Amino acid sequence: MSRVILADQDYGSAARILNLPDASDPQEPATLAQLLAAASAPLYKLLTADGNLVNDANPQPWFASSGAVAVEAATLYWMRGRVHVTKNTTASLGFSFGGTASLSGVWYRVLSRVGLIVTTGTGPAAGLVETASNTLVVQSTTGTATDLWVDIDGHILINGAGTIIPQLTFSAAPGASQFIKAGAAFSLIKLPSNPSGTWS
């Protein structure tokens, strides 16, 4: 029997101890295999260096390299994403999903902001989106050297297996030498096999 200590981030609370079956015990490997099979590693992509934006108003992937991720049929995923882009023109910004997978449903919350620093009386804009199609997430802004950031959090239900591609679309070309900044990330976590949930 293996003992695993789960320590809470709050050091004032007691740690929990979880006893797991020992794979060396012939009476317990099946149980251990079930535990390991139940664990679903997230699909995750992180941009570690600034990426160049395409200077046009067409959809473009968050990640120019390996921007598509393979997803399974009849599967619900929890998704989270963060992107920070620059532009040098008057334009709004939209978010969408591309790829070859067919989708049964998309539901996510979006938080967006123009500029890097929150000043008095300002704050992120928020909204709920229920479509994979391009949806306005940052209102049109004027000026030069503008930073935009977007956070999304929600669920995507896959019908037919294939790929999905997180995409952004400017309403006008963002200008030359503009970037998706390092730190952009997108993750998918596969949820239990019943898309409607585990409640009976």
N, C-alpha and C positions, 0 to 999 in steps of 0.2 A: 504494500500500500504506500503510495507517494503522498506526501503532505505538501500542500501549496498554501502559502500565507498571502492573503489578499489585504494589503494595507490601504486604508482609506487615505485620501489626500489630506483630510483633516486629522492631524496627528493626535488630536485630543480624543479621538474615538478609538475604540478597541479594534484590533485587526481581526479579520475573520480567517478561519482555517478551513480549507477544503481538502478532503481526502479523496484522491483519485486512484483508480485501480492501477496496479503495477503491471506493465506489459509482460514482465517476466513470469507472472503468475498465470499458469495455463487456464485457470478458472475465470480469469477476468479480462483477457484481451478483447473479447467481443464488446464488452461494456466500454472499454477505453476507445475502441474503434468507433463506436457510436458517438461518443463525446467529440472525438476529433472530426468526424464527418459532419457534425452539426455546426462546427465552427466555420464561418464563411469569411475568408480574407477579403478586405475591400479591394475594389478596382480603383487605382489611384494614379493620378498624374500631377506632377509638380514642375513648373517652369523654374529652373534654377538660374537662368540668365535672361536678360531682356530679349524679346523676340520682335522682329520687324513686322509692322502692320502693312498690309497691301493697301496702296493708295487708291482705293475705289469704293463704290457704294454697294458692292456685292457681299453676300455672306462669306465670312472667313472663319476658319476654326480658331479656337482659343490657342491650340497648339499646332504650329505649322508642321512639326515633325511628329509622326504617330498620333495624329489628332483624333483618330477613331478608336472606339473600344467595342469589343465583341460582347453581346448580351444574349441571354438565353430566352427561349420562347416561354410564354405563359408564366412570366416571373415579374415580381414586384421588387423594385430597387428603391432604397432611400438614397437621395442624392444631395450633395452639398458642393458648392462651387464659389470661387472668389476670383475676380479678375480686376486688374488695374491697368487702364490704357491711357494714352495721351493722344491729343488731337490739336490741330493748328488751324481750325476752320469752324464756321458755324454749322453745327450738325447735332442731331440727336443720336441715341444709341439703342439698338434693339438686340434681343436675345432669342435664339431659336435652337432647335435640334435638327441636324441633318443625319445622314446615314441610311443604311439599307433595312434596318429593323422596322417592323410595323408596330405602332403603338396603340394600346387600348385606352390609355389615359395619362394625363400629365397634370400634376398639381404642385405648385411651388410658390413660396413666398419670396419676394425680391426686396432687397434693400439697396439703395443706390445713393451716390453722393457725387457732387461736383466739387473738386478741390480736395486737398489733403487734410486740412485742419478744420475742425468744428469751431465756429465762432459763435458769439452770443446771438441767440435768436435764430440759429440755423440748425439743421439736423438732417439726417438721411430721409429720403423719400421711400415710402413703402407701398407694396401692392401685392395682390394675389393673381396668379396666372394659371390658366387651365387649358393651355394649348401648346403644341410643339412648334407652331408657326411663329414667325418673327413678331415679337411684341415689344413695344416701346418700354424701355426700362430707365432711360435717362432722358429728360426733356432737352430740347434743343437749347444750346448755350452758345453765346458769342465770345469773341475774344481769342487770344492766341495763347499757346502753351498751356492748354487746359488739361487737367487730370480728371479722369472719371473712374470711379470704382463701383463694382456691382458684387453683391453677395446673393446667392440663391440657396434655398433649403426646401426640400419637398420630396415627392415621390413620382416615379415614372413606372407605368405598368406596360410591360412588353407583351405584344401579341405574337408576332412572328420573329424568330431569331434573326440576328444580323448585327449591324453596328449602329452606334449612335455617335454623333459628333456635336459637342457643344460649339455653338457658333455665335458670332456677334456681327451686326450689320450697322454701319453708319448711314445716315440719311444723305450724306454727301461725303465725298472723299476726304479722309481725315488730314491730308497733307503729307508732304514728303518727310521721311525720317521720323516717323511716329512709331510708338512701341506698345506692345503688351509687356508689362513690367514683370521682372522676376518675382516669384511668389504666387503667381496665378496657379490655381489648383482646382481640380475637379475629382470627386470621388463618388463611387457607387457601392452600396452595401446590399447584397442579396438578402431578401427577407424570406421568412418561411414559405413552404411550397404552396400553402393556401393563400392566394392573393388577398382574400377578404379578411385575413387575420387569424389569430389563434383562439379568440374567445369562442366559447361554445354557446 
